Amino acid sequence: MLFVVMSGLLSQAYAILAPLELYTDSQVYSEGQPLLAYGKTALSNETIILRLFAPDGTIKQFNQITSDRNGDFNQILIRWPNATTNYPYGTYSVEAIDQKEQGFSQKVDVAFASSSSLISAPIKRTVIISVYAPQTAAVNQTFRVFVQITSDGLLVPGDPSKLLAGSHVHLPNGNVTILTNSFTTLHQGLYYVDFTPTQEGTYVFHMTALSQGTESNGSVATLVLKQSIEGISDQIIRLNSVLDTTSNELDKMKAEVQGFGYVLNTSQNSIAQANENMNKSVTSMSTSVQNLEAASGQFNSLFLPVVALIAVIIALQITILARRR
């Protein structure tokens, strides 16, 4: 009798401690297998809500059932379809909620895999956080850091202030800046934060994601300079443009110098030719003078006898005239 009383007391105590129990008929399921969820409530005829969560936290199935007079319940929540983007392989969660017990709930994780063979390792959710930031940036210039959160390959939606509650950035001077309330949702599972560095050095962004009790960490570093690589690149491009212009001007000058050399050579050739012609002219003039001197000598040799003859004739005439008188 005492044993029966003690058993009843223990049962009542257990009912108080555990108003809701939830189980599944297996831990690992494959395509085509049914997922049976069953359990027990503390009281009879209680309304139980059964939900199936995908790896990314979205609800895939929602059923409402009532426990029997003993508090027992069971329900085939889903017959697993072929793996698709809607139902990918991964870790799913089955949740039971007792509406009368102030919303008390229980969760059980199960795996959807290509084979339903039991594995020795416990079922574990794989949450991955990826962080993307520029490798270099400039002081006082805002840049954007992107964060992606996945659970078993699916993007995880939610409030970034909760999903990324522990995220922060390590500054070059050793200080830490909390980024919890700085994130903006870009897309389901994709978030970003705009950050403006105020000093040179290396900034380390440490992001922490918490999804359904599983935590994941990711880090990335950005080197902040006085001037961004883009600005330096623009200066190099402008310098290259100036060098190209200078090179073109040098090419033009070289062409002009070559033309001037050609003209100079032509002028030198012309001067040489003129000098040669002048020499020929001088030689010709010298020859002409010589010929003129020779002609003058010949003229003098001819002219003097004629003059002498004329003088003799005039003298004879004068003599004749004088005798006549």
C-alpha positions as YAML, in Angstrom:
chain: A
units: angstrom
residues:
- id: 1
  name: MET
  ca: [0.00, 0.00, 0.00]
- id: 2
  name: LEU
  ca: [2.86, 2.30, 0.89]
- id: 3
  name: PHE
  ca: [4.51, 1.51, -2.45]
- id: 4
  name: VAL
  ca: [1.34, 2.45, -4.35]
- id: 5
  name: VAL
  ca: [1.09, 5.76, -2.48]
- id: 6
  name: MET
  ca: [4.74, 6.53, -3.11]
- id: 7
  name: SER
  ca: [4.32, 5.69, -6.82]
- id: 8
  name: GLY
  ca: [1.37, 8.02, -7.08]
- id: 9
  name: LEU
  ca: [3.25, 10.81, -5.37]
- id: 10
  name: LEU
  ca: [6.23, 10.29, -7.67]
- id: 11
  name: SER
  ca: [3.93, 10.30, -10.69]
- id: 12
  name: GLN
  ca: [2.34, 13.56, -9.56]
- id: 13
  name: ALA
  ca: [5.76, 15.08, -8.86]
- id: 14
  name: TYR
  ca: [7.02, 13.96, -12.29]
- id: 15
  name: ALA
  ca: [3.89, 15.46, -13.88]
- id: 16
  name: ILE
  ca: [4.64, 18.73, -12.11]
- id: 17
  name: LEU
  ca: [8.29, 18.67, -13.16]
- id: 18
  name: ALA
  ca: [7.60, 17.55, -16.75]
- id: 19
  name: PRO
  ca: [4.15, 18.70, -17.93]
- id: 20
  name: LEU
  ca: [5.01, 17.67, -21.47]
- id: 21
  name: GLU
  ca: [7.10, 14.87, -22.96]
- id: 22
  name: LEU
  ca: [8.02, 14.60, -26.66]
- id: 23
  name: TYR
  ca: [9.69, 11.82, -28.62]
- id: 24
  name: THR
  ca: [10.19, 10.72, -32.22]
- id: 25
  name: ASP
  ca: [10.31, 7.17, -33.52]
- id: 26
  name: SER
  ca: [13.80, 7.71, -34.98]
- id: 27
  name: GLN
  ca: [16.72, 10.10, -35.01]
- id: 28
  name: VAL
  ca: [17.55, 9.85, -38.71]
- id: 29
  name: TYR
  ca: [15.08, 9.73, -41.60]
- id: 30
  name: SER
  ca: [15.44, 9.26, -45.34]
- id: 31
  name: GLU
  ca: [13.13, 9.98, -48.27]
- id: 32
  name: GLY
  ca: [9.71, 8.31, -48.05]
- id: 33
  name: GLN
  ca: [9.86, 7.53, -44.33]
- id: 34
  name: PRO
  ca: [7.20, 8.92, -41.97]
- id: 35
  name: LEU
  ca: [8.15, 11.03, -38.99]
- id: 36
  name: LEU
  ca: [6.10, 9.95, -35.98]
- id: 37
  name: ALA
  ca: [5.97, 12.40, -33.09]
- id: 38
  name: TYR
  ca: [4.48, 11.16, -29.81]
- id: 39
  name: GLY
  ca: [4.50, 11.96, -26.12]
- id: 40
  name: LYS
  ca: [2.51, 12.57, -22.99]
- id: 41
  name: THR
  ca: [0.93, 15.54, -21.25]
- id: 42
  name: ALA
  ca: [0.33, 16.01, -17.55]
- id: 43
  name: LEU
  ca: [-3.43, 16.26, -18.01]
- id: 44
  name: SER
  ca: [-5.93, 14.57, -20.30]
- id: 45
  name: ASN
  ca: [-7.55, 16.09, -23.37]
- id: 46
  name: GLU
  ca: [-4.97, 18.86, -23.74]
- id: 47
  name: THR
  ca: [-4.46, 20.72, -26.99]
- id: 48
  name: ILE
  ca: [-0.97, 20.12, -28.37]
- id: 49
  name: ILE
  ca: [0.62, 22.03, -31.24]
- id: 50
  name: LEU
  ca: [3.24, 20.16, -33.23]
- id: 51
  name: ARG
  ca: [5.66, 22.06, -35.47]
- id: 52
  name: LEU
  ca: [8.51, 20.99, -37.73]
- id: 53
  name: PHE
  ca: [11.35, 23.50, -38.22]
- id: 54
  name: ALA
  ca: [13.74, 23.38, -41.15]
- id: 55
  name: PRO
  ca: [17.51, 23.90, -40.63]
- id: 56
  name: ASP
  ca: [17.12, 27.64, -41.31]
- id: 57
  name: GLY
  ca: [14.48, 27.97, -38.60]
- id: 58
  name: THR
  ca: [11.43, 28.28, -40.86]
- id: 59
  name: ILE
  ca: [8.29, 26.26, -40.08]
- id: 60
  name: LYS
  ca: [7.64, 23.45, -42.56]
- id: 61
  name: GLN
  ca: [4.74, 21.65, -40.83]
- id: 62
  name: PHE
  ca: [2.11, 22.77, -38.33]
- id: 63
  name: ASN
  ca: [-0.44, 20.43, -36.75]
- id: 64
  name: GLN
  ca: [-2.80, 20.75, -33.81]
- id: 65
  name: ILE
  ca: [-3.93, 17.62, -31.96]
- id: 66
  name: THR
  ca: [-5.56, 16.66, -28.65]
- id: 67
  name: SER
  ca: [-4.17, 14.18, -26.15]
- id: 68
  name: ASP
  ca: [-6.36, 11.30, -24.98]
- id: 69
  name: ARG
  ca: [-7.77, 10.82, -21.50]
- id: 70
  name: ASN
  ca: [-4.44, 9.42, -20.35]
- id: 71
  name: GLY
  ca: [-2.57, 12.44, -21.72]
- id: 72
  name: ASP
  ca: [-0.96, 10.47, -24.54]
- id: 73
  name: PHE
  ca: [-0.69, 11.81, -28.08]
- id: 74
  name: ASN
  ca: [0.91, 10.80, -31.37]
- id: 75
  name: GLN
  ca: [0.91, 12.18, -34.89]
- id: 76
  name: ILE
  ca: [2.66, 11.45, -38.20]
- id: 77
  name: LEU
  ca: [3.99, 14.92, -38.75]
- id: 78
  name: ILE
  ca: [5.38, 14.38, -42.26]
- id: 79
  name: ARG
  ca: [6.27, 11.69, -44.76]
- id: 80
  name: TRP
  ca: [9.65, 12.87, -45.96]
- id: 81
  name: PRO
  ca: [9.60, 13.93, -49.62]
- id: 82
  name: ASN
  ca: [12.52, 13.87, -52.03]
- id: 83
  name: ALA
  ca: [15.24, 16.26, -51.05]
- id: 84
  name: THR
  ca: [14.67, 19.69, -52.63]
- id: 85
  name: THR
  ca: [15.47, 23.29, -51.83]
- id: 86
  name: ASN
  ca: [12.30, 23.32, -49.72]
- id: 87
  name: TYR
  ca: [13.30, 20.14, -47.89]
- id: 88
  name: PRO
  ca: [17.08, 19.82, -48.04]
- id: 89
  name: TYR
  ca: [19.12, 17.34, -46.06]
- id: 90
  name: GLY
  ca: [20.09, 18.60, -42.63]
- id: 91
  name: THR
  ca: [19.02, 18.93, -39.01]
- id: 92
  name: TYR
  ca: [15.32, 19.57, -38.37]
- id: 93
  name: SER
  ca: [13.53, 20.26, -35.08]
- id: 94
  name: VAL
  ca: [10.20, 18.85, -33.88]
- id: 95
  name: GLU
  ca: [8.48, 21.02, -31.29]
- id: 96
  name: ALA
  ca: [5.44, 20.27, -29.12]
- id: 97
  name: ILE
  ca: [3.62, 23.10, -27.31]
- id: 98
  name: ASP
  ca: [1.13, 22.58, -24.50]
- id: 99
  name: GLN
  ca: [-1.32, 25.47, -24.68]
- id: 100
  name: LYS
  ca: [-2.81, 24.84, -21.23]
- id: 101
  name: GLU
  ca: [0.54, 24.75, -19.47]
- id: 102
  name: GLN
  ca: [1.36, 28.37, -20.22]
- id: 103
  name: GLY
  ca: [2.81, 27.46, -23.57]
- id: 104
  name: PHE
  ca: [5.32, 24.95, -22.18]
- id: 105
  name: SER
  ca: [7.23, 23.35, -25.06]
- id: 106
  name: GLN
  ca: [9.70, 20.60, -25.82]
- id: 107
  name: LYS
  ca: [12.00, 20.18, -28.82]
- id: 108
  name: VAL
  ca: [13.63, 17.16, -30.41]
- id: 109
  name: ASP
  ca: [16.23, 17.38, -33.19]
- id: 110
  name: VAL
  ca: [16.14, 14.86, -36.02]
- id: 111
  name: ALA
  ca: [18.23, 14.44, -39.16]
- id: 112
  name: PHE
  ca: [16.99, 14.16, -42.75]
- id: 113
  name: ALA
  ca: [19.65, 12.35, -44.75]
- id: 114
  name: SER
  ca: [20.16, 10.23, -47.83]
- id: 115
  name: SER
  ca: [20.27, 7.16, -45.59]
- id: 116
  name: SER
  ca: [18.36, 6.46, -42.39]
- id: 117
  name: SER
  ca: [21.17, 4.38, -40.90]
- id: 118
  name: LEU
  ca: [21.92, 5.45, -37.37]
- id: 119
  name: ILE
  ca: [25.19, 7.22, -36.84]
- id: 120
  name: SER
  ca: [27.35, 6.96, -33.74]
- id: 121
  name: ALA
  ca: [27.84, 10.73, -33.42]
- id: 122
  name: PRO
  ca: [25.00, 12.75, -31.89]
- id: 123
  name: ILE
  ca: [22.85, 14.92, -34.12]
- id: 124
  name: LYS
  ca: [24.42, 18.34, -34.36]
- id: 125
  name: ARG
  ca: [23.24, 21.44, -36.16]
- id: 126
  name: THR
  ca: [25.83, 23.04, -38.44]
- id: 127
  name: VAL
  ca: [25.70, 26.82, -38.26]
- id: 128
  name: ILE
  ca: [28.22, 28.70, -40.41]
- id: 129
  name: ILE
  ca: [28.86, 32.43, -40.39]
- id: 130
  name: SER
  ca: [30.77, 34.03, -43.25]
- id: 131
  name: VAL
  ca: [32.16, 37.57, -43.05]
- id: 132
  name: TYR
  ca: [33.11, 39.68, -46.06]
- id: 133
  name: ALA
  ca: [35.02, 42.99, -45.77]
- id: 134
  name: PRO
  ca: [37.45, 44.92, -48.00]
- id: 135
  name: GLN
  ca: [41.11, 44.10, -47.50]
- id: 136
  name: THR
  ca: [42.09, 47.76, -47.47]
- id: 137
  name: ALA
  ca: [40.27, 51.00, -46.70]
- id: 138
  name: ALA
  ca: [41.03, 54.65, -45.97]
- id: 139
  name: VAL
  ca: [40.67, 56.77, -42.86]
- id: 140
  name: ASN
  ca: [37.30, 58.56, -42.55]
- id: 141
  name: GLN
  ca: [35.89, 56.69, -45.55]
- id: 142
  name: THR
  ca: [32.91, 54.43, -44.80]
- id: 143
  name: PHE
  ca: [32.99, 50.85, -46.02]
- id: 144
  name: ARG
  ca: [30.52, 47.95, -45.69]
- id: 145
  name: VAL
  ca: [30.99, 44.60, -43.95]
- id: 146
  name: PHE
  ca: [28.66, 41.76, -45.02]
- id: 147
  name: VAL
  ca: [27.66, 38.76, -42.89]
- id: 148
  name: GLN
  ca: [26.00, 35.54, -44.07]
- id: 149
  name: ILE
  ca: [24.51, 33.01, -41.65]
- id: 150
  name: THR
  ca: [23.56, 29.49, -42.72]
- id: 151
  name: SER
  ca: [22.29, 26.46, -40.86]
- id: 152
  name: ASP
  ca: [22.96, 23.18, -42.65]
- id: 153
  name: GLY
  ca: [23.38, 25.17, -45.85]
- id: 154
  name: LEU
  ca: [20.20, 27.26, -45.54]
- id: 155
  name: LEU
  ca: [20.16, 31.01, -44.93]
- id: 156
  name: VAL
  ca: [18.98, 31.83, -41.42]
- id: 157
  name: PRO
  ca: [16.41, 34.66, -41.10]
- id: 158
  name: GLY
  ca: [15.81, 36.67, -37.99]
- id: 159
  name: ASP
  ca: [16.48, 39.86, -36.10]
- id: 160
  name: PRO
  ca: [20.19, 40.66, -36.61]
- id: 161
  name: SER
  ca: [20.39, 42.31, -33.17]
- id: 162
  name: LYS
  ca: [19.62, 38.87, -31.72]
- id: 163
  name: LEU
  ca: [21.33, 36.65, -34.27]
- id: 164
  name: LEU
  ca: [24.53, 38.72, -34.13]
- id: 165
  name: ALA
  ca: [24.28, 39.89, -30.54]
- id: 166
  name: GLY
  ca: [27.93, 39.25, -29.67]
- id: 167
  name: SER
  ca: [29.53, 40.80, -32.75]
- id: 168
  name: HIS
  ca: [32.22, 43.46, -32.32]
- id: 169
  name: VAL
  ca: [35.30, 45.01, -33.92]
- id: 170
  name: HIS
  ca: [38.81, 45.28, -32.48]
- id: 171
  name: LEU
  ca: [40.37, 48.71, -33.19]
- id: 172
  name: PRO
  ca: [44.09, 49.27, -33.85]
- id: 173
  name: ASN
  ca: [44.51, 51.00, -30.46]
- id: 174
  name: GLY
  ca: [43.19, 47.92, -28.62]
- id: 175
  name: ASN
  ca: [39.67, 49.18, -27.94]
- id: 176
  name: VAL
  ca: [36.56, 47.18, -28.82]
- id: 177
  name: THR
  ca: [33.42, 48.56, -30.47]
- id: 178
  name: ILE
  ca: [30.15, 46.59, -30.13]
- id: 179
  name: LEU
  ca: [28.19, 46.14, -33.37]
- id: 180
  name: THR
  ca: [25.06, 44.46, -31.96]
- id: 181
  name: ASN
  ca: [22.57, 47.19, -32.92]
- id: 182
  name: SER
  ca: [24.38, 48.35, -36.06]
- id: 183
  name: PHE
  ca: [23.35, 45.61, -38.49]
- id: 184
  name: THR
  ca: [20.83, 45.98, -41.31]
- id: 185
  name: THR
  ca: [19.04, 43.10, -43.04]
- id: 186
  name: LEU
  ca: [19.91, 42.88, -46.71]
- id: 187
  name: HIS
  ca: [18.12, 39.58, -47.37]
- id: 188
  name: GLN
  ca: [17.08, 36.53, -45.40]
- id: 189
  name: GLY
  ca: [20.31, 35.35, -43.80]
- id: 190
  name: LEU
  ca: [22.33, 38.25, -45.24]
- id: 191
  name: TYR
  ca: [23.19, 41.26, -43.11]
- id: 192
  name: TYR
  ca: [25.59, 44.19, -43.27]
- id: 193
  name: VAL
  ca: [27.07, 46.97, -41.18]
- id: 194
  name: ASP
  ca: [28.55, 50.27, -42.38]
- id: 195
  name: PHE
  ca: [31.73, 51.21, -40.57]
- id: 196
  name: THR
  ca: [33.85, 54.40, -40.66]
- id: 197
  name: PRO
  ca: [37.43, 54.03, -39.40]
- id: 198
  name: THR
  ca: [39.02, 57.03, -37.72]
- id: 199
  name: GLN
  ca: [42.61, 55.83, -37.41]
- id: 200
  name: GLU
  ca: [45.19, 53.91, -39.36]
- id: 201
  name: GLY
  ca: [45.92, 50.27, -38.63]
- id: 202
  name: THR
  ca: [44.31, 46.83, -38.72]
- id: 203
  name: TYR
  ca: [40.63, 46.43, -37.79]
- id: 204
  name: VAL
  ca: [39.47, 42.89, -36.87]
- id: 205
  name: PHE
  ca: [35.73, 42.25, -37.25]
- id: 206
  name: HIS
  ca: [34.60, 39.36, -35.03]
- id: 207
  name: MET
  ca: [31.06, 38.20, -35.77]
- id: 208
  name: THR
  ca: [29.14, 35.77, -33.56]
- id: 209
  name: ALA
  ca: [25.92, 34.07, -34.68]
- id: 210
  name: LEU
  ca: [23.54, 32.18, -32.40]
- id: 211
  name: SER
  ca: [20.84, 30.11, -34.10]
- id: 212
  name: GLN
  ca: [18.62, 27.66, -32.20]
- id: 213
  name: GLY
  ca: [21.19, 27.24, -29.48]
- id: 214
  name: THR
  ca: [24.12, 26.66, -31.84]
- id: 215
  name: GLU
  ca: [26.86, 29.29, -31.99]
- id: 216
  name: SER
  ca: [29.23, 30.07, -34.85]
- id: 217
  name: ASN
  ca: [32.07, 32.58, -35.10]
- id: 218
  name: GLY
  ca: [33.76, 34.29, -38.02]
- id: 219
  name: SER
  ca: [36.42, 36.98, -38.34]
- id: 220
  name: VAL
  ca: [37.92, 39.16, -41.04]
- id: 221
  name: ALA
  ca: [40.58, 41.90, -40.99]
- id: 222
  name: THR
  ca: [40.77, 45.20, -42.87]
- id: 223
  name: LEU
  ca: [43.91, 47.32, -43.19]
- id: 224
  name: VAL
  ca: [43.09, 51.04, -43.01]
- id: 225
  name: LEU
  ca: [45.50, 53.47, -44.68]
- id: 226
  name: LYS
  ca: [45.65, 57.25, -44.97]
- id: 227
  name: GLN
  ca: [44.55, 56.94, -48.57]
- id: 228
  name: SER
  ca: [42.68, 54.13, -50.24]
- id: 229
  name: ILE
  ca: [44.20, 51.95, -52.92]
- id: 230
  name: GLU
  ca: [41.56, 53.38, -55.27]
- id: 231
  name: GLY
  ca: [42.88, 56.92, -54.71]
- id: 232
  name: ILE
  ca: [46.45, 55.77, -55.25]
- id: 233
  name: SER
  ca: [45.35, 53.97, -58.39]
- id: 234
  name: ASP
  ca: [43.68, 57.15, -59.67]
- id: 235
  name: GLN
  ca: [46.90, 59.07, -59.08]
- id: 236
  name: ILE
  ca: [48.88, 56.43, -60.92]
- id: 237
  name: ILE
  ca: [46.41, 56.60, -63.82]
- id: 238
  name: ARG
  ca: [46.75, 60.39, -63.94]
- id: 239
  name: LEU
  ca: [50.54, 60.06, -63.79]
- id: 240
  name: ASN
  ca: [50.44, 57.53, -66.62]
- id: 241
  name: SER
  ca: [48.31, 59.96, -68.63]
- id: 242
  name: VAL
  ca: [50.82, 62.76, -68.05]
- id: 243
  name: LEU
  ca: [53.67, 60.43, -69.00]
- id: 244
  name: ASP
  ca: [51.83, 59.42, -72.17]
- id: 245
  name: THR
  ca: [51.32, 63.09, -73.08]
- id: 246
  name: THR
  ca: [54.98, 63.82, -72.39]
- id: 247
  name: SER
  ca: [56.01, 60.83, -74.47]
- id: 248
  name: ASN
  ca: [53.86, 62.05, -77.36]
- id: 249
  name: GLU
  ca: [55.40, 65.52, -77.12]
- id: 250
  name: LEU
  ca: [58.87, 64.00, -77.09]
- id: 251
  name: ASP
  ca: [57.99, 61.96, -80.17]
- id: 252
  name: LYS
  ca: [56.82, 65.15, -81.92]
- id: 253
  name: MET
  ca: [59.98, 66.98, -80.88]
- id: 254
  name: LYS
  ca: [62.07, 64.08, -82.09]
- id: 255
  name: ALA
  ca: [60.29, 64.16, -85.44]
- id: 256
  name: GLU
  ca: [60.79, 67.92, -85.68]
- id: 257
  name: VAL
  ca: [64.47, 67.57, -84.81]
- id: 258
  name: GLN
  ca: [64.84, 64.91, -87.44]
- id: 259
  name: GLY
  ca: [63.15, 67.26, -89.95]
- id: 260
  name: PHE
  ca: [65.41, 70.08, -88.90]
- id: 261
  name: GLY
  ca: [68.40, 67.83, -89.39]
- id: 262
  name: TYR
  ca: [67.15, 66.98, -92.84]
- id: 263
  name: VAL
  ca: [66.72, 70.69, -93.63]
- id: 264
  name: LEU
  ca: [70.15, 71.42, -92.16]
- id: 265
  name: ASN
  ca: [71.72, 68.69, -94.22]
- id: 266
  name: THR
  ca: [69.88, 70.02, -97.29]
- id: 267
  name: SER
  ca: [71.07, 73.56, -96.49]
- id: 268
  name: GLN
  ca: [74.60, 72.35, -96.03]
- id: 269
  name: ASN
  ca: [74.40, 70.55, -99.36]
- id: 270
  name: SER
  ca: [72.97, 73.72, -100.97]
- id: 271
  name: ILE
  ca: [75.73, 75.87, -99.47]
- id: 272
  name: ALA
  ca: [78.35, 73.42, -100.64]
- id: 273
  name: GLN
  ca: [76.79, 73.42, -104.10]
- id: 274
  name: ALA
  ca: [76.68, 77.25, -104.12]
- id: 275
  name: ASN
  ca: [80.27, 77.41, -102.97]
- id: 276
  name: GLU
  ca: [81.25, 75.05, -105.76]
- id: 277
  name: ASN
  ca: [79.30, 77.12, -108.27]
- id: 278
  name: MET
  ca: [80.91, 80.28, -106.92]
- id: 279
  name: ASN
  ca: [84.33, 78.72, -107.29]
- id: 280
  name: LYS
  ca: [83.45, 77.80, -110.84]
- id: 281
  name: SER
  ca: [82.27, 81.39, -111.47]
- id: 282
  name: VAL
  ca: [85.46, 82.85, -110.03]
- id: 283
  name: THR
  ca: [87.52, 80.51, -112.16]
- id: 284
  name: SER
  ca: [85.46, 81.50, -115.20]
- id: 285
  name: MET
  ca: [85.86, 85.20, -114.42]
- id: 286
  name: SER
  ca: [89.59, 84.77, -113.99]
- id: 287
  name: THR
  ca: [89.77, 83.07, -117.34]
- id: 288
  name: SER
  ca: [87.72, 85.92, -118.87]
- id: 289
  name: VAL
  ca: [90.07, 88.53, -117.43]
- id: 290
  name: GLN
  ca: [93.03, 86.68, -118.78]
- id: 291
  name: ASN
  ca: [91.35, 86.49, -122.18]
- id: 292
  name: LEU
  ca: [90.57, 90.25, -121.93]
- id: 293
  name: GLU
  ca: [94.18, 91.08, -121.10]
- id: 294
  name: ALA
  ca: [95.35, 89.03, -124.07]
- id: 295
  name: ALA
  ca: [92.83, 90.78, -126.35]
- id: 296
  name: SER
  ca: [93.95, 94.15, -125.01]
- id: 297
  name: GLY
  ca: [97.55, 93.31, -125.83]
- id: 298
  name: GLN
  ca: [96.61, 92.22, -129.27]
- id: 299
  name: PHE
  ca: [94.61, 95.46, -129.75]
- id: 300
  name: ASN
  ca: [97.49, 97.60, -128.61]
- id: 301
  name: SER
  ca: [99.85, 95.83, -131.01]
- id: 302
  name: LEU
  ca: [97.46, 96.56, -133.86]
- id: 303
  name: PHE
  ca: [96.42, 100.10, -132.84]
- id: 304
  name: LEU
  ca: [99.85, 101.73, -132.31]
- id: 305
  name: PRO
  ca: [101.20, 101.13, -135.87]
- id: 306
  name: VAL
  ca: [97.96, 102.59, -137.26]
- id: 307
  name: VAL
  ca: [98.34, 105.71, -135.15]
- id: 308
  name: ALA
  ca: [101.94, 106.08, -136.17]
- id: 309
  name: LEU
  ca: [100.98, 105.76, -139.81]
- id: 310
  name: ILE
  ca: [98.28, 108.38, -139.41]
- id: 311
  name: ALA
  ca: [100.77, 110.71, -137.79]
- id: 312
  name: VAL
  ca: [103.23, 110.29, -140.70]
- id: 313
  name: ILE
  ca: [100.47, 111.02, -143.19]
- id: 314
  name: ILE
  ca: [99.44, 114.18, -141.35]
- id: 315
  name: ALA
  ca: [103.07, 115.33, -141.24]
- id: 316
  name: LEU
  ca: [103.48, 114.82, -144.96]
- id: 317
  name: GLN
  ca: [100.33, 116.81, -145.67]
- id: 318
  name: ILE
  ca: [101.54, 119.67, -143.54]
- id: 319
  name: THR
  ca: [104.88, 119.69, -145.35]
- id: 320
  name: ILE
  ca: [103.19, 119.76, -148.74]
- id: 321
  name: LEU
  ca: [100.97, 122.64, -147.74]
- id: 322
  name: ALA
  ca: [103.87, 124.57, -146.45]
- id: 323
  name: ARG
  ca: [105.84, 124.30, -149.68]
- id: 324
  name: ARG
  ca: [102.91, 125.46, -151.74]
- id: 325
  name: ARG
  ca: [102.72, 128.66, -149.85]
...
